[in-house]
Amino acid sequence: MSSASQLAMLGGTPVVTISSGEQWKRPIEKEKELVGKLLDEGAVSGAGAGLPLEFEEEFREFIGCKYCLSIDHGSTGLHSALWAAGIGPGDEVITPTAGYIGSYCGALHLGAIPVFCEIDPKTLLMDPADVEKRITERTRAIIPIHMCGRPCDMDGLLTLAEKHDIVVVEDAAHAHGSEWDGNKIGNVGHIACFSLQGTDPGGKPVSGGEGGIVCTNDRELYERQLVFCHLHRKGVVDELTLPEYAKLDSQVLGLKWRAHPLALALAKVSLSTLVYRNERRRQNRKIIFDALRELPGIEPVHDYPKARPAGFYGGLRLIYNPEELDGLPAKRFVQAVHAEGAPVSGPGVGHMEHLRTIYTEGFDIWGNNRHPLNQNFKPHKPGDFPISEGLHERVLRLPAYIDPKEGFLDQYIEAFGKVVANYRDLL
């Protein structure tokens, strides 16, 4: 066997010879210009005016929603959205166990109880059928996660929400520009929260270092967010129209979770390139998925018919089916593809939230036995969520490319094909 045909892991020559695939560069000079302008003006604090308000308006127009509020982090955006939805002590919120603690930790600190659910084995997203099984008289919210910019089944979730009179609070941290049935996420459900963490191209789809932004079409949810965490926002008292807030002053309820203007300057530049980056990543995803779909053992993640993915934070997902390759373990497959020079990682579908210590052993959050998990809560153990836990052992992660070097994707795809063609050598 020649070194070209022999697997690199076993001494052969790697397929991928192009060292770096991504060529897209963020417009750092524009970032410096905008940040420098704020520094020159001394406009480095505040909200509701100037650049922070400009960014909110640009993002609101991009999403198509009625109201948009910038905030200091995506997780505090979710926290404030859950408070706006009326979540409090003893309430239950449903979220996928294959998820992230930032999606629901706000509910936990509000005294509510996280109730975990399974994911759909094809889309790897919150399964509405499993959600419905877990709804009780204490359920007040559903928290879907549009993981890697892939929209959840919003029709199914909103139908459940209407049937049971509960609120859908979307974790859209990865989903800037994603669409459901022709409408952008943030203009579909009750309230959606985006993260602005990191820097392009590896950060959140719209990135400003740190930050978040929340979108809704519900005036009451928007005003409740304002009073909860936008202390001294310019004009905040004039924005409040609901009678229960008429007596509040500009300090509202005292929390100051406003986004930093310098972060929003970076995010403003990032937003200006989002459409291009989303479209290019979408095109390259199709090239990769169309090719890999033809190989045994590899199943590109499925999208719902009404979903149009975007954002792509966290990369692309493949479902590995070991039975099609005579039981070759996922870790062994990943090692072989990686040895060929193709970036790939896994297996893993996300955090298994139900197996965190606080849900297996408990944790006294406020001290003196004053925590939401001491009532109506059953400790979890491995095996409680067999679908999610099973997928955790066979989901692979790939980068999502914007402008790869010429020929890179061909070599990338060839690396997978070479390993599949020679998988028996790895058994």
Secondary structure, 3 states (H helix, E strand, C coil): CCCCCCCHHHCCCCCCCCCCCECCCCCHHHHHHHHHHHHHHCCCCCCCCHHHHHHHHHHHHHHCCCEEEEECCHHHHHHHHHHHCCCCCCCEEEEECEECHHHHHHHHHCCCEEEEECECCCCCCECHHHHHHCCCCCEEEECCECHHHCCCCHHHHHHHHHHHCCEEEEECCCCCCCEECCEECCCCCCEEEEECCECCCCCCCCCCECCEEEEECCHHHHHHHHHHHECCCCCHHHHCCCHHHCCCCCCCCCCECCCCHHHHHHHHHHHHHHHHHHHHHHHHHHHHHHHHCCCCCEEECCCCCCEECCCCCCCEEEEECHHHHCCCCHHHHHHHHHHCCCCCECCCCCEEHHHCHHHHCCCCCCCCCCCHHHCCCCCCCCCCCHHHHHHCCCEEEECCCCCECCCHHHHHHHHHHHHHHCHHHHC
